């Protein structure tokens, strides 16, 4: 928790505009500082961006843990069910699809709010399809394959739209796929926070089934766990977490796949009573640190958060696994 608070303060104090650590603390706690514009920057840009990083990192890490446990697959992440691809499809239809029919109208319709709504609709459409399939089949691995197929279908539709759209719209869509933590208002942040809390609540309720799934579905069933109900809740939690984050911040890579592995290696356990709160904390810290690097403190440029999460995170995971010499799962 101390590390999380330290990363939060560091993230808020660093950026393209130089603000001293003392002025940052004064602005946070309501004390007056000489330059009023610095208070505006901190409260309307940096704090919302830091909170977005905390919630997105925690939500993606938790949804990755849920998927890796449900499918007992170390390569599973929060987007294996096609939820991210569904969000990408919603964004692609709004940005590129409308331009094929009404260029002037589409330009005025593409805003941060409409983009979040379109992404949410796309992700939850795929989620509902996956849930519908989950009620019909019993094999968890078949569900994983079907989720990947849904992702392939939506990716194919996006490719067709990309082929026919103009360069400006294609560039706008590509920028969205880079991910961004700095575009949320306080109202949007509140909506995202509610979605994250709901997803966390369902995950906590599912801790016993998650521990049971580690030893196989037959063992879980022998413990009195209702497989269909628990699988349904885990999919719902993942969909809410990954879908809402992708809708508001774009598809952010690496966090959901790697942070659960990092956490297992650090705590040397597979007990979800420990792993669930741990991945929430480490996911937040990881994305806060990646955001610090991405915003290039002291520079006006901001690098894509997706690139930083992979460039920094992947070598760390490789090093940790080589040091431990075996994967805990």
ZADOZA-313672 format. One line per 5 residues: number of its first residue (from 1); their letters; for each residue x, y, z of C-alpha. Coordinates in nm, 3 decimals. Example, Ala and Ser with C-alpha at 12.3 -4.5 7.8 and 13.67 -1.06 7.14 Angstrom:
2
1) AS) 1.230/-0.450/0.780  1.367/-0.106/0.714
This chain:
329
1) XXXXX) 0.000/0.000/0.000  0.290/0.234/0.077  0.437/0.156/-0.266  0.101/0.228/-0.432  0.069/0.566/-0.257
6) XXXXX) 0.429/0.651/-0.347  0.371/0.565/-0.714  0.049/0.768/-0.713  0.223/1.081/-0.579  0.515/1.031/-0.820
11) XXXXX) 0.275/0.994/-1.115  0.088/1.313/-1.021  0.404/1.518/-0.965  0.571/1.427/-1.297  0.461/1.539/-1.643
16) XXXXX) 0.524/1.777/-1.931  0.480/2.078/-1.698  0.735/2.093/-1.418  0.559/2.100/-1.079  0.755/2.062/-0.756
21) XXXXX) 0.667/1.782/-0.518  0.583/2.041/-0.250  0.336/2.223/-0.479  0.184/1.889/-0.575  0.117/1.801/-0.211
26) XXXXX) -0.024/2.151/-0.145  -0.263/2.124/-0.440  -0.379/1.777/-0.339  -0.455/1.880/0.019  -0.621/2.210/-0.076
31) XXXXX) -0.347/2.453/0.025  -0.287/2.761/-0.189  0.003/2.778/-0.433  0.122/3.084/-0.621  0.055/2.958/-0.973
36) XXXXX) -0.320/2.878/-0.989  -0.284/2.705/-1.325  -0.077/2.430/-1.162  -0.370/2.343/-0.935  -0.593/2.319/-1.242
41) XXXXX) -0.344/2.087/-1.417  -0.318/1.861/-1.113  -0.692/1.834/-1.041  -0.827/1.825/-1.396  -0.561/1.626/-1.576
46) XXXXX) -0.304/1.449/-1.361  -0.521/1.314/-1.077  -0.792/1.178/-1.313  -0.519/1.019/-1.525  -0.356/0.861/-1.219
51) XXXXX) -0.689/0.727/-1.095  -0.759/0.588/-1.443  -0.424/0.407/-1.430  -0.500/0.266/-1.084  -0.845/0.138/-1.180
56) XXXXX) -0.741/0.012/-1.524  -0.433/-0.166/-1.393  -0.627/-0.329/-1.110  -0.919/-0.432/-1.331  -0.707/-0.575/-1.612
61) XXXXX) -0.482/-0.767/-1.373  -0.782/-0.916/-1.192  -0.962/-1.012/-1.512  -0.642/-1.176/-1.637  -0.620/-1.379/-1.315
66) XXXXX) -0.983/-1.489/-1.356  -0.929/-1.609/-1.711  -0.601/-1.789/-1.637  -0.766/-1.974/-1.350  -1.092/-2.055/-1.529
71) XXXXX) -0.915/-2.199/-1.835  -0.609/-2.322/-1.640  -0.401/-2.166/-1.916  -0.101/-1.941/-1.835  -0.140/-1.765/-2.173
76) XXXXX) -0.501/-1.662/-2.112  -0.566/-1.293/-2.060  -0.864/-1.065/-2.007  -0.934/-1.049/-2.381  -0.940/-1.418/-2.474
81) XXXXX) -1.321/-1.416/-2.488  -1.320/-1.157/-2.767  -1.432/-0.873/-2.541  -1.150/-0.642/-2.649  -1.217/-0.724/-3.013
86) XXXXX) -1.585/-0.641/-2.959  -1.489/-0.302/-2.814  -1.256/-0.246/-3.109  -1.541/-0.330/-3.346  -1.769/-0.076/-3.177
91) XXXXX) -1.502/0.192/-3.203  -1.425/0.098/-3.564  -1.791/0.120/-3.667  -1.820/0.465/-3.509  -1.493/0.603/-3.646
96) XXXXX) -1.463/0.430/-3.982  -1.804/0.278/-4.058  -2.004/0.601/-4.041  -1.754/0.781/-4.264  -1.840/0.540/-4.546
101) XXXXX) -2.197/0.672/-4.550  -2.195/1.027/-4.413  -1.860/1.197/-4.376  -1.983/1.529/-4.231  -2.221/1.363/-3.984
106) XXXXX) -1.964/1.112/-3.864  -1.703/1.379/-3.790  -1.937/1.549/-3.543  -2.049/1.223/-3.384  -1.705/1.094/-3.288
111) XXXXX) -1.645/1.231/-2.936  -1.490/1.080/-2.625  -1.836/0.998/-2.488  -1.972/0.846/-2.809  -1.652/0.645/-2.853
116) XXXXX) -1.683/0.505/-2.501  -2.050/0.417/-2.564  -1.973/0.249/-2.896  -1.686/0.050/-2.745  -1.904/-0.055/-2.451
121) XXXXX) -2.182/-0.172/-2.682  -1.937/-0.373/-2.891  -1.771/-0.540/-2.591  -2.099/-0.627/-2.420  -2.248/-0.758/-2.745
126) XXXXX) -1.965/-1.011/-2.766  -1.996/-1.079/-2.392  -2.367/-1.163/-2.425  -2.289/-1.395/-2.717  -2.021/-1.571/-2.510
131) XXXXX) -2.261/-1.603/-2.215  -2.524/-1.748/-2.447  -2.276/-2.006/-2.571  -2.159/-2.079/-2.214  -2.509/-2.186/-2.117
136) XXXXX) -2.513/-2.443/-2.399  -2.175/-2.611/-2.359  -2.001/-2.772/-2.062  -1.643/-2.786/-2.192  -1.443/-2.486/-2.068
141) XXXXX) -1.174/-2.525/-2.334  -1.441/-2.524/-2.607  -1.563/-2.194/-2.461  -1.210/-2.056/-2.486  -1.187/-2.153/-2.853
146) XXXXX) -1.530/-2.004/-2.926  -1.423/-1.679/-2.757  -1.114/-1.667/-2.977  -1.332/-1.727/-3.283  -1.559/-1.437/-3.187
151) XXXXX) -1.245/-1.225/-3.163  -1.134/-1.339/-3.509  -1.474/-1.253/-3.660  -1.478/-0.903/-3.513  -1.114/-0.848/-3.615
156) XXXXX) -1.207/-0.948/-3.971  -1.491/-0.694/-3.980  -1.252/-0.425/-3.852  -1.006/-0.517/-4.128  -1.276/-0.476/-4.394
161) XXXXX) -1.372/-0.135/-4.252  -1.004/-0.035/-4.244  -0.964/-0.130/-4.610  -1.248/0.093/-4.729  -1.204/0.393/-4.499
166) XXXXX) -0.994/0.702/-4.569  -0.648/0.764/-4.424  -0.765/1.023/-4.169  -1.026/0.794/-4.011  -0.789/0.500/-4.018
171) XXXXX) -0.529/0.705/-3.833  -0.790/0.811/-3.575  -0.880/0.447/-3.514  -0.513/0.344/-3.487  -0.457/0.615/-3.225
176) XXXXX) -0.748/0.474/-3.025  -0.590/0.127/-3.031  -0.274/0.272/-2.871  -0.467/0.318/-2.545  -0.487/0.638/-2.342
181) XXXXX) -0.525/0.712/-1.973  -0.555/1.090/-1.997  -0.888/1.160/-2.164  -1.140/1.085/-1.888  -1.354/1.344/-1.711
186) XXXXX) -1.452/1.307/-1.346  -1.800/1.186/-1.453  -1.652/0.918/-1.680  -1.412/0.824/-1.402  -1.708/0.770/-1.170
191) XXXXX) -1.880/0.539/-1.420  -1.558/0.341/-1.468  -1.510/0.320/-1.090  -1.860/0.174/-1.040  -1.796/-0.088/-1.310
196) XXXXX) -1.461/-0.184/-1.153  -1.616/-0.215/-0.805  -1.893/-0.441/-0.942  -1.635/-0.662/-1.115  -1.421/-0.682/-0.799
201) XXXXX) -1.727/-0.767/-0.588  -1.823/-1.057/-0.816  -1.461/-1.178/-0.816  -1.443/-1.181/-0.436  -1.766/-1.381/-0.429
206) XXXXX) -1.600/-1.630/-0.669  -1.281/-1.693/-0.468  -1.384/-2.042/-0.352  -1.478/-2.160/-0.705  -1.153/-2.014/-0.839
211) XXXXX) -0.946/-2.216/-0.591  -1.151/-2.523/-0.684  -1.090/-2.475/-1.058  -0.714/-2.495/-1.003  -0.745/-2.870/-0.935
216) XXXXX) -0.989/-2.936/-1.217  -1.363/-2.916/-1.271  -1.431/-3.260/-1.123  -1.257/-3.162/-0.799  -1.444/-2.832/-0.791
221) XXXXX) -1.773/-3.016/-0.835  -1.684/-3.251/-0.549  -1.650/-2.945/-0.325  -2.011/-2.854/-0.398  -1.929/-2.579/-0.647
226) XXXXX) -2.196/-2.522/-0.911  -1.981/-2.519/-1.225  -2.223/-2.347/-1.462  -2.314/-2.075/-1.213  -1.954/-2.008/-1.108
231) XXXXX) -1.832/-2.001/-1.469  -2.113/-1.760/-1.556  -2.013/-1.525/-1.269  -1.644/-1.536/-1.364  -1.724/-1.452/-1.727
236) XXXXX) -1.954/-1.167/-1.617  -1.684/-1.023/-1.389  -1.423/-1.043/-1.665  -1.659/-0.885/-1.916  -1.745/-0.594/-1.689
241) XXXXX) -1.382/-0.530/-1.595  -1.218/-0.570/-1.937  -1.510/-0.423/-2.133  -1.543/-0.103/-1.929  -1.167/-0.042/-1.922
246) XXXXX) -1.133/-0.096/-2.297  -1.430/0.134/-2.359  -1.283/0.423/-2.161  -0.906/0.374/-2.197  -0.870/0.165/-2.513
251) XXXXX) -0.715/-0.182/-2.539  -0.420/-0.190/-2.298  -0.189/-0.486/-2.348  0.035/-0.693/-2.117  -0.112/-0.598/-1.776
256) XXXXX) -0.380/-0.868/-1.771  -0.147/-1.139/-1.900  0.169/-1.072/-1.701  0.073/-0.920/-1.365  -0.098/-1.240/-1.237
261) XXXXX) 0.222/-1.434/-1.313  0.435/-1.170/-1.139  0.209/-1.184/-0.836  0.220/-1.564/-0.813  0.599/-1.556/-0.831
266) XXXXX) 0.631/-1.285/-0.565  0.386/-1.442/-0.317  0.467/-1.803/-0.410  0.103/-1.908/-0.379  -0.202/-2.000/-0.585
271) XXXXX) -0.456/-1.917/-0.312  -0.698/-1.659/-0.452  -0.766/-1.515/-0.107  -0.415/-1.374/-0.139  -0.392/-1.338/-0.517
276) XXXXX) -0.709/-1.132/-0.572  -0.608/-0.835/-0.351  -0.244/-0.875/-0.457  -0.311/-0.850/-0.832  -0.530/-0.545/-0.770
281) XXXXX) -0.239/-0.370/-0.601  0.036/-0.483/-0.837  -0.174/-0.410/-1.145  -0.228/-0.053/-1.025  0.141/-0.003/-0.941
286) XXXXX) 0.255/-0.147/-1.275  0.030/0.075/-1.485  0.117/0.384/-1.278  0.488/0.323/-1.340  0.429/0.259/-1.711
291) XXXXX) 0.231/0.583/-1.735  0.517/0.777/-1.574  0.752/0.653/-1.846  0.494/0.703/-2.124  0.437/1.070/-2.047
296) XXXXX) 0.813/1.143/-2.074  0.846/1.377/-1.772  0.959/1.723/-1.880  0.864/1.664/-2.245  0.549/1.760/-2.437
301) XXXXX) 0.522/1.422/-2.612  0.332/1.125/-2.471  0.417/0.773/-2.588  0.146/0.509/-2.646  0.075/0.336/-2.314
306) XXXXX) 0.044/0.003/-2.497  0.403/0.023/-2.618  0.537/0.103/-2.272  0.347/-0.173/-2.090  0.500/-0.433/-2.319
311) XXXXX) 0.850/-0.284/-2.347  0.891/-0.250/-1.971  0.679/-0.539/-1.850  0.787/-0.824/-2.076  1.160/-0.814/-1.981
316) XXXXX) 1.066/-0.798/-1.612  0.851/-1.111/-1.642  1.126/-1.292/-1.837  1.383/-1.200/-1.572  1.158/-1.305/-1.284
321) XXXXX) 1.071/-1.641/-1.442  1.438/-1.710/-1.518  1.532/-1.626/-1.160  1.260/-1.846/-1.012  1.333/-2.116/-1.276
326) XXXX) 0.977/-2.247/-1.272  0.628/-2.107/-1.318  0.379/-2.126/-1.032  0.033/-2.209/-1.159
